[in-house]
């Protein structure tokens, strides 16, 4: 087995949110707060999947894929989240959300990280409270992605807990 393969099977350390007192609860509280702002749960699922794809967070992809399936998401939508621009399965509001998700997840990819056109498009579909929840949901999944990727969290380990 190569060193890379060995690393992929064992996390570097326990998940930091389980070590720092209050961190897990704080992240869970943020998620609970955004869930109460009128954004469909399926929209949040798309945010979680797309950001996790971009960030290569296998733990979040695994968990959020399963959660989306339990919510009733279709195989077609789940299979094409990464290619949402070219798939007919998404509403205009979801497309605007996915565009913002990509922009906020890839902040350094362009000089104007969130162009006005992206913001204006999403603002046509959501009120200020829902927009705030979407921005926080994107930040939230990016925190989880970065923590899990940093420590090499292994997909599936959470299922046994």
Secondary structure as UniProt FT lines:
FT   HELIX           3..8
FT   HELIX           16..19
FT   TURN            21..22
FT   HELIX           23..34
FT   TURN            35..36
FT   HELIX           41..54
FT   TURN            55..56
FT   HELIX           58..70
FT   TURN            71..72
FT   HELIX           75..79
FT   HELIX           81..86
FT   TURN            88..89
FT   HELIX           92..105
FT   HELIX           107..109
FT   HELIX           116..123
FT   TURN            124..125
FT   HELIX           128..151
FT   TURN            155..156
FT   HELIX           157..160
//
